[in-house]
Amino acid sequence: MAQNDNPKPTAPELHGLSAQEVASRVGQGKANTPVEPLSKSIGQIIFSNVFTYFNLIFAILATLLLTAGLHKDLVFLPLIICNSAIGIIQELRSKRLLDQLSVLNSPTAKVIRDGQEQKIPSDQLVLDDIVLFKAGDQIPADAEVISGKVSVNESLLTGESDEIIKESGAELMSGSFIVSGSCCARLTRVGAESYISKLTLQAKTVDNAEESEMLRSMNKLLKIAGVILIPLGGLMFYQSFVTNHLTYAQSVKTTVAAVIGMIPEGLFLLCSVTLALSAMRLAKQKVLVHDMKCIETLARVNVLCVDKTGTITENTMRVTDVVPLGDADKDMLTGLLSDFAAEQSADNITMSAIKQYFTTPTGAKIVSHTDFSSEFKYSSVTFEKAAYVLGAPERILRERYEQFREEIEFDSRKGYRVLAFARYSGTPDGKALTEDCEPLALILITNPIRKSAPATFKFFENEGVEVKVISGDNPITVSEVAKQAGIANAEKYVDASTLTTDEAVAEAMKNYTVFGRVTPDQKRKFVKALQAQEKTVAMTGDGVN
């Protein structure tokens, strides 16, 4: 077991906070207060859409016409009002949806205070509160397990659906769910400091400084035109009123008519209507548009990052074959793997496929088990006579991997996900394997490609969009699946675990298409590296990804 730097809690600590300690933390701003969204206020939205340089020019022209009593000549105003209204309505709609967007949905929590269990609203929790969690609960703030053992699903945060075992000293990330077990935990970060609050703010933040290329060009055009039109308009009025001796009203009418003809107000309205219609069309597909300008950005995307499972392939798997290694008997393996599968929970699609295939358990007595660890890439079952592990071949076989590399890579090139099954000399605890593993079998699993995938990726290729496949699976397997899906340059793959520096990541993003064994933390680095190369990047993924 890994050593824990924090001392084991004593009985007084489990007494929880006193009412005075709670009040003190609330006074210090250490309560689990929901973060306020960073979206613009209604007033700011109206102000930003009404008080623009474009509208200023037309406001000046309208004022001149009103002073001349030419009310009937204000026919251009509906265009200006319509243009501003479209922007206001779309931003208000996005604001309403963004403000409602929440990953955290845990209204109450059970805490220990003054030695008594209490059920309180989650926003009344404070730093160092002792909270009790059970299956079905969502973690409302970052916490550290004091006692107990739970299986946690962090898919909303990481996009990885595999469950993770958390024991004493382990960190519970806010926003994750307790799938099974129960525990007692101390809150370590609350409110705006919690992981889920920071993530939510990032998801809701709109970069107001960013402008699409089209709008930036149009605004630049308008500013240049505005600078030219002001002195030009003055000269035209002078010529009409002074030189040609027209009346004030006639001079204003002539000048305004000439100036309006030089301003492409119809182009602005056309752009606004087009973007608004695009936003409405995306909304019908259940796509939330932060800001209308991002629609043009989407059209300029030249790199698309995709996951394998659930994106290129269907979100299902099935076992195709079991390949015995050494002297292992296939019938014996079937019974052993059936016992192994019966003890595991179907907490991910891989284990679900194994449980569906191996259905003849022998009833062997089981001492303990560990669920699949996304960090160490294996699960285990300990029987009375021996312990067995199942997972990624390179993590299970370790120094023996080279002995079976050719066979594993041969199967991987056929598009199979290959798992290794082995007898373990020690007692597996969910951490890194350190003792010897005796290889018993390779399990071949297929993940059907979506029927629409080849046509979809062909469309992107024709549009000049480069596709990058980012997956946690074996890079050879992912490469083969990408080839079958018709992704260009799918034969160029790399194991992301070898990319240990920013320079290596940047170079890999230039030269490779398929990235295997990618960790959740690496995904942002990959996107940042592509953006640093002046790429416009889009990314698809599960959960908050």
For each residue, the residues with C-beta under 8 A, 3 or more apart:
1: 429 431
2: 169 431
3:
4: 8 168 169
5:
6: 144 169
7:
8: 4 168
9: 13 14 146 147 186
10: 13 14
11: 14 15
12: 15
13: 9 10 130 146 186
14: 9 10 11 112 130 146 184
15: 11 12 112 114 115
16: 111 112 113 114 115 116 129 130
17: 21 22 25 113 114 126 128 129 130
18: 21 22 113 114
19: 22 23 113 114
20: 23 24
21: 17 18 24 25 128
22: 17 18 19 25 26 113 126 129
23: 19 20 26 27
24: 20 21 27 28
25: 17 21 22 28 30 31 126 127 128
26: 22 23 29 30 31 126
27: 23 24
28: 24 25
29: 26 33 191
30: 25 26 126 127 190 191
31: 25 26 123 124 125 126 127 190 191
32: 122 123 124 125 126 140 141 187 190 191 194
33: 29 123 191 192
34: 104 123 191 197
35: 191 192 197 200 201
36:
37: 98 99 201 204
38: 201 204 205 206
39: 94 95 98 99 204 206
40: 44 45 48 91 95 206 208
41: 44 45
42: 45 46 92 95
43: 46 47
44: 40 41 47 48
45: 40 41 42 48 49 88 91 92 95
46: 42 43 49 50 88
47: 43 44 50 51
48: 40 44 45 51 52
49: 45 46 52 84 87 88 91
50: 46 47 55 84 88
51: 47 48 55 56
52: 48 49 55 56 84
53: 56 57 219 222 223 226
54: 57 58 80 83 219 222 265 268
55: 50 51 52 58 59 80 84
56: 51 52 53 59 60
57: 53 54 60 61 222 226 229 263
58: 54 55 61 62 76 77 80 263 265
59: 55 56 62 63
60: 56 57 63 64
61: 57 58 64 65 76 256 259 260
62: 58 59 65 66 74 77
63: 59 60 66 67
64: 60 61 67 68 252 255 256
65: 61 62 68 70 71 73 74 252 253 256
66: 62 63 69 70 71 74
67: 63 64 252
68: 64 65 248 249 252 253
69: 66 249
70: 65 66 73 74 249 252 253
71: 65 66 74
72: 75
73: 65 70 253 256 257
74: 62 65 66 70 71 77
75: 72 78
76: 58 61 79 80 260 265
77: 58 62 74 80 81
78: 75 81 82
79: 76 82 83 265 266 269
80: 54 55 58 76 77 83 84 265
81: 77 78 84 85
82: 78 79 85 86 269 272
83: 54 79 80 86 87 265 268 269 272
84: 49 50 52 55 80 81 87 88
85: 81 82 88 89
86: 82 83 89 90 272 273 276
87: 49 83 84 90 91 272 292
88: 45 46 49 50 84 85 91 92
89: 85 86 92 93 276
90: 86 87 93 94 275 276 279 289 292
91: 40 45 49 87 88 94 95 291 292
92: 42 45 88 89 95 96
93: 89 90 96 97
94: 39 90 91 97 98 288 289 290 291
95: 39 40 42 45 91 92 98 99
96: 92 93 99 100
97: 93 94 100 101 288
98: 37 39 94 95 101 204 206 288 290
99: 37 39 95 96 204
100: 96 97
101: 97 98 200 203 204 288
102: 105 200
103: 156 175 196 199 200 203 544
104: 34 122 138 140 174 175 196 200
105: 102 138
106: 109 122 137 138 139 140
107: 121 122
108: 119 120 121 122
109: 106 119 120 121 122 125 131 137 140
110: 117 118 119 131 132
111: 16 117 118 119 120 125 129 130 131 132
112: 14 15 16 115 116 117 118 130 131 132 184
113: 16 17 18 19 22 116 118 129 130
114: 15 16 17 18 19
115: 15 16 112
116: 16 112 113
117: 110 111 112 132
118: 110 111 112 113
119: 108 109 110 111
120: 108 109 111 124 125
121: 107 108 109 124
122: 32 104 106 107 108 109 125 140 141
123: 31 32 33 34
124: 31 32 120 121
125: 31 32 109 111 120 122 129 131 140 141 187 190
126: 17 22 25 26 30 31 32 129 187 190
127: 25 30 31 187 188 189 190
128: 17 21 25 186 187
129: 16 17 22 111 113 125 126 186 187
130: 13 14 16 17 111 112 113 146 184 185 186
131: 109 110 111 112 125 140 143 184 185 186 187
132: 110 111 112 117 182 183 184
133: 137 139 150 172 178 182 183 184 185
134: 137 178 181 182
135: 150 178 179 180 181 182
136: 177 178
137: 106 109 133 134 177 178
138: 104 105 106 175 176 177 178
139: 106 133 142 143 152 172 173 174 175 176 177 178
140: 32 104 106 109 122 125 131 174
141: 32 122 125 174 187 189 190 191 194 196
142: 139 171 172 173 174 187 188 189 190 193 194 195
143: 131 139 171 172 174 185 186 187 188
144: 6 169 170 171 172 185 186 188
145: 148 150 166 167 168 169 170 171 172 183 184 185
146: 9 13 14 130 168 183 184 185 186
147: 9 168 183 184
148: 145 167 168 181 182 183 184
149: 165 166 167 181 183
150: 133 135 145 165 166 172 178 179 180 181 182 183
151: 163 164 165 166 178 179 180 181 345 347 371
152: 139 163 164 165 166 172 176 177 178 179
153: 156 161 163 164 176 177 179 347
154: 157 158 160 164 173 175 176
155: 158 159 160 161 542 543
156: 103 153 175 176 177 543 544
157: 154 173 175 176 195 196 199 520 543 544
158: 154 155 374 520 543 545
159: 155 307 520 541 542 543 544 545
160: 154 155 374 472 520 542
161: 153 155 347 348 349 542
162: 347 348 372 373 374
163: 151 152 153 179 345 347 348 371 372
164: 151 152 153 154 371 373 374 375
165: 149 150 151 152 370 371 373 430
166: 145 149 150 151 152 170 171 172 183
167: 145 148 149 170
168: 4 8 145 146 147 148
169: 2 4 6 144 145
170: 144 145 166 167
171: 142 143 144 145 166 188
172: 133 139 142 143 144 145 150 152 166 176 185
173: 139 142 154 157 176 195 196
174: 104 139 140 141 142 143 189 194 195 196 197
175: 103 104 138 139 154 156 157 195 196 199 544
176: 138 139 152 153 154 156 157 172 173
177: 136 137 138 139 152 153 156
178: 133 134 135 136 137 138 139 150 151 152 181 182 183
179: 135 150 151 152 153 163 345 347
180: 135 150 151 345
181: 134 135 148 149 150 151 178
182: 132 133 134 135 148 150 178
183: 132 133 145 146 147 148 149 150 166 178
184: 14 112 130 131 132 133 145 146 147 148
185: 130 131 133 143 144 145 146 172
186: 9 13 128 129 130 131 143 144 146
187: 32 125 126 127 128 129 131 141 142 143 190
188: 127 142 143 144 171
189: 127 141 142 174 193 194 195
190: 30 31 32 125 126 127 141 142 187 193 194
191: 29 30 31 32 33 34 35 141 194 197
192: 33 35 197 198 201
193: 142 189 190 197 198
194: 32 141 142 174 189 190 191 197 198
195: 142 157 173 174 175 189 198 199
196: 103 104 141 157 173 174 175 199 200
197: 34 35 174 191 192 193 194 200 201
198: 192 193 194 195 201 202
199: 103 157 175 195 196 202 203 544
200: 35 101 102 103 104 196 197 203 204
201: 35 37 38 192 197 198 204 205
202: 198 199 205
203: 101 103 199 200 544
204: 37 38 39 98 99 101 200 201
205: 38 201 202
206: 38 39 40 98 290 291
207: 210
208: 40
209:
210: 207 293
211: 215 216 219 293
212: 215 216 293 294 296 297 300
213: 216 217 296 300
214: 217 218 271 296
215: 211 212 218 219 271 293 296
216: 211 212 213 219 220
217: 213 214 220 221
218: 214 215 221 222 264 267 268 271
219: 53 54 211 215 216 222 223
220: 216 217 223 224
221: 217 218 224 225 264
222: 53 54 57 218 219 225 226 263
223: 53 219 220 226 227
224: 220 221 227 228
225: 221 222 228 229 262 263
226: 53 57 222 223 229 230
227: 223 224 230
228: 224 225 231 232
229: 57 225 226 232 233 259 262 263
230: 226 227 233 234
231: 228 234 235
232: 228 229 235 236 259
233: 229 230 236 237 255 258 259
234: 230 231 237 238
235: 231 232 238 239
236: 232 233 239 240 254 255 258 259
237: 233 234 240 241 251 252 255
238: 234 235 241 242 243
239: 235 236 242 243 244
240: 236 237 243 244 246 250 251 254 255
241: 237 238 244 245 246 248 251
242: 238 239 245
243: 238 239 240
244: 239 240 241
245: 241 242
246: 240 241 250 251 254
247: 250 251
248: 68 241 251 252
249: 68 69 70 252 253
250: 240 246 247 253 254
251: 237 240 241 246 247 248 254 255
252: 64 65 67 68 70 237 248 249 255 256
253: 65 68 70 73 249 250 256 257
254: 236 240 246 250 251 257 258
255: 64 233 236 237 240 251 252 258 259
256: 61 64 65 73 252 253 259 260
257: 73 253 254 260 261
258: 233 236 254 255 261 262
259: 61 229 232 233 236 255 256 262 263
260: 61 76 256 257 263 265
261: 257 258
262: 225 229 258 259
263: 57 58 222 225 229 259 260
264: 218 221 267 268
265: 54 58 76 79 80 83 260 268 269
266: 79 269 270
267: 218 264 270 271
268: 54 83 218 264 265 271 272
269: 79 82 83 265 266 272 273
270: 266 267 273 274
271: 214 215 218 267 268 274 275
272: 82 83 86 87 268 269 275 276 292
273: 86 269 270 276 277
274: 270 271 277 278
275: 90 271 272 278 279 292 293 295 296
276: 86 89 90 272 273 279 280 292
277: 273 274 280 281
278: 274 275 281 282 292 295
279: 90 275 276 282 283 289 292 295
280: 276 277 283 284
281: 277 278 284 285
282: 278 279 285 287 289 295
283: 279 280 286 287 288 289
284: 280 281
285: 281 282
286: 283
287: 282 283
288: 94 97 98 101 283
289: 90 94 279 282 283 292 294 295
290: 94 98 206 294
291: 91 94 206 294
292: 87 90 91 272 275 276 278 279 289 295
293: 210 211 212 215 275 296 297
294: 212 289 290 291 297 298
295: 275 278 279 282 289 292 298 299
296: 212 213 214 215 275 293 299 300
297: 212 293 294 300 301 536
298: 294 295 301 538
299: 295 296
300: 212 213 296 297 536
301: 297 298 304 465 536 537 538
302: 464 465 466 535 536
303: 465 466 467 468 530 535 536 537 538
304: 301 460 465 466 467 468 537 538 539 540
305: 467 468 469 470 523 526 527 530 537 538 539 540
306: 311 312 467 468 469 470 539 540
307: 159 310 311 312 469 470 471 540 541 542
308: 311 312 313 447 469 471 473 478 481 482
309: 312 313 315 349 447 471 473
310: 307 313 314 315 542
311: 306 307 308 450 540 541
312: 306 307 308 309 449 450 453 469 481 482 485 487
313: 308 309 310 447 448 449 450 453 481
314: 310 447 448 449 450
315: 309 310 349
316: 349 353 447 448
317: 349 350 352 353 417 445 446 447
318: 353 356 357 445 446
319: 322 353 354 356 357 358 443 444 445
320: 416 444 445 446
321: 443 444
322: 319 330 333 334 337 441 442 443 444
323: 407 411 441 442 443 444
324: 328 329 330 333 440 441
325: 328 404 439 440 441 442
326: 438 439 440
327:
328: 324 325 332 333 440 441
329: 324 332 333
330: 322 324 333 334
331: 334 335
332: 328 329 335 336
333: 322 324 328 329 330 336 337 421 440 441
334: 322 330 331 337 338 358 360
335: 331 332 338 339 360 361 362
336: 332 333 339 340 362 364 388 440
337: 322 333 334 340 341 354 358 390 421 441 443
338: 334 335 341 342 358 359 360 361 362
339: 335 336 342 343 361 362 363 364 366 381 383
340: 336 337 343 344 358 381 388 390 421
341: 337 338 344 351 354 355 357 358 361
342: 338 339 355 361
343: 339 340 366 369 381
344: 340 341 347 351 354 355 369 371 372 379 381
345: 151 163 179 180 351 371
346: 351 352 355
347: 151 153 161 162 163 179 344 351 371 372
348: 161 162 163 351 352 372
349: 161 309 315 316 317 352 353
350: 317 353 354 372 417 419 445
351: 341 344 345 346 347 348 354 355 372 379
352: 317 346 348 349 355 356
353: 316 317 318 319 349 350 356 357 445
354: 319 337 341 344 350 351 357 358 390 443 445
355: 341 342 344 346 351 352 358 359
356: 318 319 352 353 359
357: 318 319 341 353 354
358: 319 334 337 338 340 341 354 355
359: 338 355 356
360: 334 335 338
361: 335 338 339 341 342 364
362: 335 336 338 339
363: 339
364: 336 339 361 383 384
365: 383 384
366: 339 343 369 381 382 383 384
367: 382 383 384
368: 381 382 427
369: 343 344 366 379 380 381 382
370: 165 373 379 380 428 429 430
371: 151 163 164 165 344 345 347 379 430
372: 162 163 344 347 348 350 351 377 378 379 391
373: 162 164 165 370 376 377 378 379 430 431
374: 158 160 162 164 377 472
375: 164
376: 373 391 395 430 431 432 433
377: 372 373 374 391 392 395
378: 372 373 389 390 391 392 395 396 428 433
379: 344 351 369 370 371 372 373 389 390 391
380: 369 370 387 388 389 390 424 428 430
381: 339 340 343 344 366 368 369 387 388
382: 366 367 368 369 386 387 388 427 428
383: 339 364 365 366 367 386 387 388
384: 364 365 366 367
385:
386: 382 383 423 424
387: 380 381 382 383 423 424 425 426 427 428
388: 336 340 380 381 382 383 421 422 423 424 440
389: 378 379 380 396 421 422 424 428 433 437
390: 337 340 354 378 379 380 396 419 420 421 422 443
391: 372 376 377 378 379 395 396 419 420
392: 377 378 395 396 419 420 474
393: 396 397 401 404 408 418 419 420 442 474
394: 397 398 401
395: 376 377 378 391 392 398 433
396: 378 389 390 391 392 393 420 421 422 433 437 439
397: 393 394 400 401 403 404 420 422 437 439
398: 394 395 401 433 437
399: 402
400: 397 403 404 437 439
401: 393 394 397 398 404 405 408
402: 399 405
403: 397 400
404: 325 393 397 400 401 407 408 420 439 442
405: 401 402 408 409
406: 409 410
407: 323 404 410 411 442
408: 393 401 404 405 411 412 418 420 442
409: 405 406 412 413 476
410: 406 407 413 414
411: 323 407 408 414 416 418 442 444
412: 408 409 415 416 417 418 474 476 477 480
413: 409 410 476 479 480
414: 410 411 480
415: 412 446 447 477 480 481 484
416: 320 411 412 444 445 446 477
417: 317 350 412 444 445 446 447 473 474 477
418: 393 408 411 412 442 443 444 445 474 477
419: 350 390 391 392 393 442 443 445
420: 390 391 392 393 396 397 404 408 439 441 442 443
421: 333 337 340 388 389 390 396 439 440 441 442 443
422: 388 389 390 396 397 437 438 439 440
423: 386 387 388 437 438 440
424: 380 386 387 388 389 427 428 433 435 436 437
425: 387 435 436 437 438
426: 387 433 434 435
427: 368 382 387 424
428: 370 378 380 382 387 389 424 433
429: 1 370
430: 165 370 371 373 376 380
431: 1 2 373 376
432: 376
433: 376 378 389 395 396 398 424 426 428 437
434: 426
435: 424 425 426
436: 424 425
437: 389 396 397 398 400 422 423 424 425 433
438: 326 422 423 425
439: 325 326 396 397 400 404 420 421 422
440: 324 325 326 328 333 336 388 421 422 423
441: 322 323 324 325 328 333 337 420 421
442: 322 323 325 393 404 407 408 411 418 419 420 421
443: 319 321 322 323 337 354 390 418 419 420 421
444: 319 320 321 322 323 411 416 417 418
445: 317 318 319 320 350 353 354 416 417 418 419
446: 317 318 320 415 416 417
447: 308 309 313 314 316 317 415 417 481
448: 313 314 316
449: 312 313 314 453 454 481 484 485
450: 311 312 313 314 453 485
451:
452: 455 456
453: 312 313 449 450 456 457 485 486
454: 449 457 458 485 486
455: 452 458 459
456: 452 453 459 460
457: 453 454 460 461 467 485 486 487 488
458: 454 455 461 462 486
459: 455 456 462 463
460: 304 456 457 463 465 467
461: 457 458 464 465 467 486 488
462: 458 459
463: 459 460
464: 302 461
465: 301 302 303 304 460 461
466: 302 303 304 488 513
467: 303 304 305 306 457 460 461 487 488 513
468: 303 304 305 306 509 513 514 515 526 530
469: 305 306 307 308 312 478 482 487 490 513 514 515
470: 305 306 307 496 515 518 523 526
471: 307 308 309 478 514 515 516 518
472: 160 374 516 517 518 519
473: 308 309 417 477 478 516 517
474: 392 393 412 417 418 477 478 516 517
475: 478 479 493 494 495 496 514 515 516 517
476: 409 412 413 479 480 493 516
477: 412 415 416 417 418 473 474 480 481 516
478: 308 469 471 473 474 475 481 482 493 514 515 516
479: 413 475 476 482 483 490 491 492 493 514 516
480: 412 413 414 415 476 477 483 484 490
481: 308 312 313 415 447 449 477 478 484 485
482: 308 312 469 478 479 485 487 490 513 514
483: 479 480 486 487 490 491
484: 415 449 480 481
485: 312 449 450 453 454 457 481 482 490
486: 453 454 457 458 461 483
487: 312 457 467 469 482 483 490 513 514
488: 457 461 466 467 513
489: 492 513
490: 469 479 480 482 483 485 487 493 513 514
491: 479 483 513
492: 479 489 511 512 513 514
493: 475 476 478 479 490 512 513 514 515 516
494: 475 498 499 508 512 514 515 516
495: 475 498 516 517
496: 470 475 499 508 515 516 517 518 519 522
497: 517 519
498: 494 495 504
499: 494 496 504 505 508 522
500: 504
501: 504 505
502: 505 506 525 529
503: 506 507
504: 498 499 500 501 507 508
505: 499 501 502 508 509 522 525 526 529
506: 502 503 509 510 529 532 533
507: 503 504 510 511
508: 494 496 499 504 505 511 512 515
509: 468 505 506 512 526 529 530 533
510: 506 507 533
511: 492 507 508
512: 492 493 494 508 509 515
513: 466 467 468 469 482 487 488 489 490 491 492 493
514: 468 469 471 475 478 479 482 487 490 492 493 494
515: 468 469 470 471 475 478 493 494 496 508 512 518 526
516: 471 472 473 474 475 476 477 478 479 493 494 495 496
517: 472 473 474 475 495 496 497
518: 470 471 472 496 515 522 523 526
519: 472 496 497 522
520: 157 158 159 160 523 545
521: 524 525
522: 496 499 505 518 519 525 526
523: 305 470 518 520 526 527 539 541 545
524: 521 527 528
525: 502 505 521 522 528 529
526: 305 468 470 505 509 515 518 522 523 529 530
527: 305 523 524 530 531 537 539
528: 524 525 531 532
529: 502 505 506 509 525 526 532 533
530: 303 305 468 509 526 527 533 535 537
531: 527 528 534 535 537
532: 506 528 529
533: 506 509 510 529 530
534: 531
535: 302 303 530 531
536: 297 300 301 302 303
537: 301 303 304 305 527 530 531
538: 298 301 303 304 305
539: 304 305 306 523 527 545
540: 304 305 306 307 311
541: 159 307 311 523 545
542: 155 159 160 161 307 310 545
543: 155 156 157 158 159
544: 103 156 157 159 175 199 203
545: 158 159 520 523 539 541 542
